[in-house]
Amino acid sequence: MTLRFPILLLLAIPGPVALAMQAAPALHLHTIRVNPEAQAAQNQAVDARKRLLLVNENVQQAIAKAETDKSPAAQADAAKAQQQVASAQNAADDAQKKASSVQSQPVTDQDWKQIQSVLQTYKNRYESSMNHYGALATTLLLAGILLAAASAIAGFMRKSIAAGIVSIIVTCVVGVPKVIPINQRADYYRALFGQSSTLLVRAQLRLHPTTTDYNEFVDDINVLSDYETNKFPSGGDVAANTESLIKDIAATSVTQ
């Protein structure tokens, strides 16, 4: 039995794996220069939305507890949490109205097209990475199956040396996903792709965008960039990062 096929297959794997480990370049935009009062109002609006998201989480927990715990204390906590949500919602609305009133200047078509262009670039890159990791995971799976079959055939043909070599190659191929969480990265890029696609559609549908809209989308783009580079999950658990990504996008976005 010739070892040409297993060796060629093994040599073909390092290329895609090395490509998968490369960091993608990040694009950055800067917010339009505004006066300190307008910038402070925008920051307050973002902070108010973050508090609203946190309060919403707390009220959901309180309501869930109240459904199983019928004690007066649990019911009171649930009612209090609902009041806090209403208060936080009013505060977020007021903060956003103030931010919008001081940042109502329209942006140029060129600036808004730049926003859409960057989002399109992010979306395309995330889609490419998502497909790349998915294809790589499938390739490694099929390679492991074919090499395992080749090892079994070599054993039946009493070519113990060839079978042993192929078995070692199988171990290497199967071990790659344990070193590089390929499937999990495909899932993470799928989340990034979904968020960037949503933002792009929102930008395309936004009529008469203002400075507030521009800065809002710049913040969203910076969140995507941050989660792709600085907060990219190094391990296999991507659920926490994905949840935080969605929350941060929601906090910086006015229109959901």
Summary of the structure (lengths in Angstrom):
residues: 256
radius of gyration: 25.6
end to end distance: 61.0
largest distance: 81.6
contacts: 749
relative contact order: 0.15
helix: 80%
strand: 1%
